[in-house]
Amino acid sequence: MNEKKQNKKIVIGRTDLAKDEYDKYQASSLNQLIDFKNEEFNLNNITVIKNIIGNQSASILQKQPGNYYTIDLSNCDIHDTKTIDDIERTFASTLKDMLENLHLTGKKAFVVGLGNSNVTPDAIGPYVIDNTIVTRHLYLIDALSEGFSCVSAMSPGVMGSTGIETYDVIEAIIKKIDVDFVIVVDALATNAIKRINRTIQLTDSGIKPGSGVGNSRKEISMSTLGIPVIAIGIPTVVDATTITVDAIQMTLKYLSLEMDKKTSFANKLSPTLVYEDLSKAKDLPDSHKETLFGAFGKLTESEQKTLIEEVLTPQGYNLMVTPKEIDVEVEDLSKIIANGINLAMHVGLYNGK
């Protein structure tokens, strides 16, 4: 048993997000990625980041080559009706751009909701299918209205419940029905607590279901299925290592504000929660970090994550964690994704939306 624990592979910073990997690389290296492109723009007051990852960058970032779009919802109230409408239109516009670039506009789509509907953080995919407008049955009898595309959809469940690899289910279906491309929707993992339920990733590079939580299944992509695959995901879980290190880093930034006398709320008893913009706080000097945390304070953020993960993982304590309000957020986010897919696929659905 002890030998088994010692040989257990430790994965540092579990994440499915290309943006996470790029941020980690930027923080730890002065070298620029040769075939990596980064573009940031706003749609409906929502930030969208487009990353193009070439073969060399893919090897360094441990991501498949392709186009990655990250929709940042960190400043959005995903329960506000007006904001939800803006997010849906932003997501739909981004998806339509991908379809146009891949020459898939108006083509026959197969939407697949990955995940387990009985496990709330993993239920985004199945919930999206519940709200996706399917039209293949109308297409087959030539009763599809103008402005609507041929869309079929299903949720194949998980291997633990069906005993069947998700890839095998999808492959069997696309061999039986005539589709031009696949859209897969799944819950993801992240190594940044600020991205939990506040990021939507779209990519044309496909997906390896479960890879972010160390339970990787067969890849679903153009190279394995033979037709284009667009993967859509929202991070709903984060590991205990990330929470620990992020909490330490935010505390250090808060103390930095204290030193600059920009805030003094840590020393006051106040009935009101006070929120500081910690992202703009400068780092504490290394000497101060060492005073507060000893030798641990001298480590870089990446080294801290490595150390904590090496401590927690063999003990089985590097838990995957999700917010307490996950049920409400998964329901709202899945509707946003479904409505965005509907808007992108059926241009005649909502006039003027």
Backbone torsions as a table, in degrees:
resi	resn	phi	psi	omega
1	MET	NA	-44.6	179.8
2	ASN	-63.4	-39.9	179.4
3	GLU	-63.7	-38.3	179.9
4	LYS	-63.7	-41.5	179.0
5	LYS	-65.3	-39.8	-177.7
6	GLN	-66.6	-32.6	-177.9
7	ASN	-89.0	-0.5	-177.5
8	LYS	-66.9	129.5	-179.2
9	LYS	-71.1	132.9	178.8
10	ILE	-107.6	121.9	179.6
11	VAL	-100.6	119.8	-176.3
12	ILE	-87.7	125.1	174.4
13	GLY	67.1	66.4	-179.6
14	ARG	-63.4	127.9	178.1
15	THR	-159.4	149.4	173.4
16	ASP	-104.9	-1.6	-172.7
17	LEU	-94.9	129.5	176.3
18	ALA	-63.6	-35.6	-179.9
19	LYS	-63.3	-38.3	176.8
20	ASP	-60.5	-47.3	-177.5
21	GLU	-64.3	-39.7	179.8
22	TYR	-66.7	-44.1	178.7
23	ASP	-61.1	-40.4	179.2
24	LYS	-64.5	-41.0	179.3
25	TYR	-65.2	-44.2	-179.3
26	GLN	-61.1	-35.4	-177.8
27	ALA	-75.1	-22.1	-173.0
28	SER	-111.8	-3.6	-175.0
29	SER	-141.7	145.3	175.9
30	LEU	-93.4	-10.2	-177.5
31	ASN	-79.8	139.5	177.0
32	GLN	-86.4	146.0	175.7
33	LEU	-79.6	125.1	-172.1
34	ILE	-65.3	-47.3	-174.4
35	ASP	-110.5	41.3	178.0
36	PHE	-117.1	130.1	178.2
37	LYS	-119.7	138.9	-178.1
38	ASN	-128.0	125.7	179.4
39	GLU	-135.9	133.9	-179.3
40	GLU	-125.0	134.3	179.5
41	PHE	-149.9	169.6	-178.9
42	ASN	-115.1	136.9	171.8
43	LEU	-129.3	122.4	-179.4
44	ASN	54.3	38.2	-179.9
45	ASN	65.7	22.0	177.7
46	ILE	-118.1	132.6	-176.9
47	THR	-77.7	131.0	175.6
48	VAL	-123.5	129.1	178.3
49	ILE	-112.1	127.0	176.7
50	LYS	-108.9	124.7	176.6
51	ASN	-118.7	131.4	173.4
52	ILE	-109.7	117.6	-175.9
53	ILE	-107.2	117.4	176.2
54	GLY	-85.7	-177.1	-174.5
55	ASN	-63.9	-42.1	-178.8
56	GLN	-67.5	-44.0	178.4
57	SER	-65.7	-36.7	179.8
58	ALA	-60.2	-39.1	179.8
59	SER	-66.9	-39.1	-178.7
60	ILE	-74.1	-42.6	-176.4
61	LEU	-85.3	-6.1	-179.3
62	GLN	58.6	43.9	175.1
63	LYS	-128.4	156.1	176.5
64	GLN	-72.2	144.9	175.9
65	PRO	-61.3	146.3	178.5
66	GLY	153.5	-170.0	179.0
67	ASN	-100.7	131.4	-179.6
68	TYR	-125.7	127.6	174.7
69	TYR	-111.8	131.1	177.0
70	THR	-118.0	115.8	177.2
71	ILE	-96.7	116.5	-174.1
72	ASP	-91.0	114.8	-179.7
73	LEU	-106.1	17.1	-173.6
74	SER	-61.8	-27.0	179.5
75	ASN	-104.7	17.4	-176.1
76	CYS	-109.2	141.7	171.1
77	ASP	-91.4	101.3	-173.2
78	ILE	-75.4	3.3	176.9
79	HIS	-109.7	0.2	178.8
80	ASP	-89.3	131.2	-173.7
81	THR	-58.7	-47.6	-179.2
82	LYS	-63.9	-42.5	179.9
83	THR	-65.0	-41.5	177.9
84	ILE	-58.1	-42.5	178.6
85	ASP	-61.9	-41.0	178.4
86	ASP	-64.9	-42.3	179.8
87	ILE	-64.0	-43.8	179.9
88	GLU	-59.9	-44.1	-179.4
89	ARG	-68.5	-36.5	177.1
90	THR	-65.4	-46.4	179.0
91	PHE	-62.6	-45.6	-179.6
92	ALA	-61.7	-41.5	179.0
93	SER	-63.5	-41.4	179.0
94	THR	-65.3	-43.7	179.3
95	LEU	-65.0	-40.2	178.4
96	LYS	-62.8	-37.9	176.5
97	ASP	-61.1	-42.0	179.1
98	MET	-64.0	-43.8	179.6
99	LEU	-62.0	-40.3	178.8
100	GLU	-66.2	-43.5	-179.7
101	ASN	-64.5	-29.7	179.6
102	LEU	-94.1	3.6	-179.3
103	HIS	57.6	44.6	-177.8
104	LEU	-114.4	3.2	-178.9
105	THR	-60.5	127.3	179.2
106	GLY	79.8	-1.7	-180.0
107	LYS	-80.7	168.1	-176.8
108	LYS	-78.2	124.9	-174.8
109	ALA	-113.1	147.4	174.0
110	PHE	-122.5	110.7	-177.8
111	VAL	-95.3	126.3	-176.7
112	VAL	-120.0	123.5	177.7
113	GLY	-97.3	102.9	-179.6
114	LEU	-80.1	153.7	175.4
115	GLY	118.3	-178.2	-174.6
116	ASN	-116.1	114.0	-177.6
117	SER	-66.6	-15.0	179.3
118	ASN	-88.8	-6.4	178.9
119	VAL	-119.1	106.0	-168.6
120	THR	-51.6	-48.4	-178.9
121	PRO	-64.3	-18.0	-177.9
122	ASP	-105.1	13.6	-170.4
123	ALA	-100.1	3.6	-177.0
124	ILE	-59.3	-46.2	-179.2
125	GLY	-57.2	-55.1	178.2
126	PRO	-60.3	-38.0	178.7
127	TYR	-64.5	-36.9	178.3
128	VAL	-62.4	-41.3	179.6
129	ILE	-61.6	-36.0	179.4
130	ASP	-61.4	-24.6	-175.9
131	ASN	-114.2	8.4	179.1
132	THR	-87.0	134.6	179.1
133	ILE	-83.1	113.9	179.6
134	VAL	-99.9	143.7	-173.1
135	THR	-136.4	2.7	-174.5
136	ARG	-60.2	-36.4	-179.1
137	HIS	-63.3	-31.8	176.4
138	LEU	-77.8	-36.4	178.5
139	TYR	-61.3	-38.7	-176.8
140	LEU	-67.4	-25.2	178.8
141	ILE	-106.8	16.3	176.5
142	ASP	57.9	40.2	-179.4
143	ALA	-117.5	20.0	-177.3
144	LEU	-83.6	127.1	-178.2
145	SER	-71.6	157.6	178.5
146	GLU	-64.0	139.2	-178.9
147	GLY	92.7	-0.9	178.5
148	PHE	-114.2	141.0	178.3
149	SER	-101.3	164.0	176.6
150	CYS	-79.8	113.8	-177.8
151	VAL	-128.9	128.1	170.7
152	SER	-119.5	158.4	-174.7
153	ALA	-154.2	153.3	174.6
154	MET	-164.9	161.8	172.7
155	SER	-119.3	111.3	-173.7
156	PRO	-78.6	-3.3	-177.1
157	GLY	77.3	-168.0	-179.4
158	VAL	-119.5	156.9	-174.6
159	MET	-60.3	-32.0	179.8
160	GLY	-65.7	-22.8	179.6
161	SER	-99.2	-32.3	-175.0
162	THR	-104.2	-23.0	-175.0
163	GLY	76.4	7.2	-177.3
164	ILE	-119.9	132.9	176.1
165	GLU	-61.4	133.5	-178.8
166	THR	-56.3	-41.6	179.2
167	TYR	-57.8	-41.3	-178.1
168	ASP	-64.4	-37.3	177.8
169	VAL	-63.8	-47.7	-178.4
170	ILE	-64.2	-44.5	-179.0
171	GLU	-60.9	-42.7	-179.3
172	ALA	-63.3	-39.3	-177.4
173	ILE	-71.2	-43.7	-177.9
174	ILE	-69.7	-18.8	173.6
175	LYS	-77.4	-25.3	-177.6
176	LYS	-88.4	-40.3	-179.2
177	ILE	-109.3	157.0	-176.5
178	ASP	-91.5	103.3	177.0
179	VAL	-127.9	154.1	-178.6
180	ASP	-98.0	-26.9	179.5
181	PHE	-159.5	165.7	-177.1
182	VAL	-120.7	137.4	169.5
183	ILE	-112.7	119.9	177.8
184	VAL	-109.5	136.5	179.8
185	VAL	-120.5	131.3	-176.1
186	ASP	-150.0	157.3	170.2
187	ALA	-80.1	143.8	-176.1
188	LEU	-120.0	174.4	172.0
189	ALA	-113.9	155.2	177.9
190	THR	-137.9	160.3	174.9
191	ASN	-112.4	29.7	175.8
192	ALA	-142.8	119.1	-174.5
193	ILE	-64.7	-23.7	-179.5
194	LYS	-68.5	-16.3	-177.8
195	ARG	-94.3	-8.2	-179.1
196	ILE	-59.4	120.6	-180.0
197	ASN	57.3	18.6	-178.4
198	ARG	-131.7	21.7	179.8
199	THR	-145.2	137.4	171.3
200	ILE	-119.6	125.9	177.7
201	GLN	-111.1	133.6	173.5
202	LEU	-123.1	136.9	179.0
203	THR	-150.0	150.5	176.1
204	ASP	-98.5	13.9	-177.5
205	SER	-94.6	-1.4	-179.3
206	GLY	86.6	-164.0	-174.2
207	ILE	-154.8	149.8	168.9
208	LYS	-111.9	98.8	-175.4
209	PRO	-56.0	134.3	175.0
210	GLY	81.6	-1.4	-174.6
211	SER	-64.1	-33.0	-178.1
212	GLY	-68.4	-21.8	179.0
213	VAL	-110.9	20.0	175.3
214	GLY	72.9	25.9	-178.4
215	ASN	-132.3	54.3	-170.6
216	SER	-67.5	133.5	176.1
217	ARG	-111.2	-177.9	-174.3
218	LYS	-64.4	139.6	-177.5
219	GLU	-63.3	139.6	175.2
220	ILE	-114.4	105.8	-174.1
221	SER	-158.2	176.6	176.9
222	MET	-57.8	-40.2	-176.5
223	SER	-69.6	-26.8	-179.3
224	THR	-96.5	-33.9	-177.5
225	LEU	-95.8	-23.1	179.9
226	GLY	86.7	-1.0	174.7
227	ILE	-132.6	157.6	-177.9
228	PRO	-58.0	143.3	177.9
229	VAL	-128.2	124.4	173.6
230	ILE	-107.2	122.0	-179.3
231	ALA	-104.4	132.1	179.3
232	ILE	-122.4	132.3	-178.8
233	GLY	-150.2	155.1	175.6
234	ILE	-129.2	127.2	177.7
235	PRO	-71.8	125.5	-179.2
236	THR	-119.2	-8.5	-178.9
237	VAL	-135.2	155.8	177.2
238	VAL	-144.6	152.2	-177.3
239	ASP	-88.9	164.8	-175.3
240	ALA	-64.0	-32.5	178.0
241	THR	-59.2	-47.5	-179.0
242	THR	-61.7	-44.6	179.6
243	ILE	-59.9	-43.4	-178.4
244	THR	-62.3	-50.5	-176.4
245	VAL	-69.6	-40.5	178.1
246	ASP	-62.2	-38.8	178.4
247	ALA	-64.3	-40.7	178.4
248	ILE	-64.7	-45.0	-178.7
249	GLN	-64.7	-39.2	178.6
250	MET	-68.0	-36.5	177.0
251	THR	-63.7	-41.9	178.1
252	LEU	-62.4	-40.4	178.5
253	LYS	-66.4	-38.6	178.1
254	TYR	-63.2	-43.0	178.7
255	LEU	-66.0	-30.7	175.9
256	SER	-63.9	-41.0	175.7
257	LEU	-64.0	-37.4	177.6
258	GLU	-59.8	-44.3	-178.2
259	MET	-64.1	-34.8	179.7
260	ASP	-84.3	4.1	-179.7
261	LYS	57.5	31.5	176.1
262	LYS	-90.0	-10.5	174.7
263	THR	-156.3	146.2	177.4
264	SER	-135.7	19.2	-174.0
265	PHE	-71.9	-18.7	179.2
266	ALA	-66.8	-21.5	-177.9
267	ASN	-102.8	10.8	-178.2
268	LYS	-122.8	148.8	171.8
269	LEU	-92.7	114.0	-175.8
270	SER	-132.5	134.7	178.4
271	PRO	-74.3	-9.5	-176.2
272	THR	-106.3	130.2	174.6
273	LEU	-70.7	132.7	-178.8
274	VAL	-115.4	125.5	-177.1
275	TYR	-104.3	122.4	178.7
276	GLU	-103.5	147.8	176.0
277	ASP	-81.8	87.1	-174.1
278	LEU	-71.9	-19.8	-177.4
279	SER	-64.0	-24.1	-177.9
280	LYS	-94.7	-2.6	-179.6
281	ALA	-75.9	140.6	178.4
282	LYS	-79.8	160.6	179.7
283	ASP	-71.4	147.2	172.2
284	LEU	-69.5	149.5	173.8
285	PRO	-60.5	150.5	-178.2
286	ASP	-57.9	-33.8	-179.3
287	SER	-64.1	-37.1	178.3
288	HIS	-70.1	-40.2	178.2
289	LYS	-61.6	-40.2	179.8
290	GLU	-67.0	-36.9	178.0
291	THR	-63.3	-40.4	-177.9
292	LEU	-76.1	-41.5	-170.9
293	PHE	-121.3	5.3	-179.4
294	GLY	66.4	-142.8	-178.1
295	ALA	-61.5	-31.1	179.3
296	PHE	-62.2	-35.4	-178.8
297	GLY	-67.4	-20.4	-179.6
298	LYS	-81.6	-13.5	-178.5
299	LEU	-76.0	150.9	172.8
300	THR	-72.4	166.6	179.9
301	GLU	-59.2	-41.2	179.2
302	SER	-64.1	-40.3	179.2
303	GLU	-68.0	-35.2	176.7
304	GLN	-63.6	-43.6	178.6
305	LYS	-61.8	-42.7	179.9
306	THR	-61.1	-45.6	-178.8
307	LEU	-63.0	-48.8	-177.0
308	ILE	-64.9	-39.4	178.9
309	GLU	-66.0	-37.5	178.0
310	GLU	-65.8	-27.5	177.6
311	VAL	-80.6	-46.1	-172.6
312	LEU	-77.9	-41.4	-171.0
313	THR	-60.4	-49.1	-179.5
314	PRO	-62.0	-25.0	179.3
315	GLN	-84.5	-9.0	-177.8
316	GLY	79.1	22.3	-176.3
317	TYR	-104.8	0.8	178.6
318	ASN	-83.3	70.2	-172.2
319	LEU	-69.5	151.5	170.0
320	MET	-89.9	126.0	-169.9
321	VAL	-120.2	147.2	178.3
322	THR	-134.2	154.0	-178.9
323	PRO	-63.9	154.9	-178.1
324	LYS	-67.9	-25.2	180.0
325	GLU	-93.3	23.4	-173.3
326	ILE	-60.3	-33.1	-177.6
327	ASP	-62.7	-45.0	179.6
328	VAL	-68.3	-42.2	-175.9
329	GLU	-69.4	-40.0	178.0
330	VAL	-63.4	-40.8	178.9
331	GLU	-62.4	-46.4	-178.8
332	ASP	-69.3	-42.3	-179.1
333	LEU	-66.8	-37.9	179.4
334	SER	-65.8	-35.4	176.4
335	LYS	-67.8	-37.6	176.7
336	ILE	-61.4	-46.4	-180.0
337	ILE	-64.1	-46.0	-178.9
338	ALA	-61.9	-46.6	179.7
339	ASN	-65.4	-34.9	176.2
340	GLY	-65.1	-42.2	176.4
341	ILE	-63.2	-43.0	179.1
342	ASN	-59.7	-44.0	-179.7
343	LEU	-65.8	-38.9	-179.0
344	ALA	-71.9	-37.1	-176.1
345	MET	-84.6	-32.3	-176.2
346	HIS	-118.2	85.3	-173.3
347	VAL	-64.7	-20.4	179.7
348	GLY	-93.4	9.5	-173.1
349	LEU	-71.7	-52.9	-179.0
350	TYR	-123.5	103.6	179.8
351	ASN	-67.0	124.7	175.5
352	GLY	81.5	0.4	-180.0
353	LYS	-77.2	NA	NA
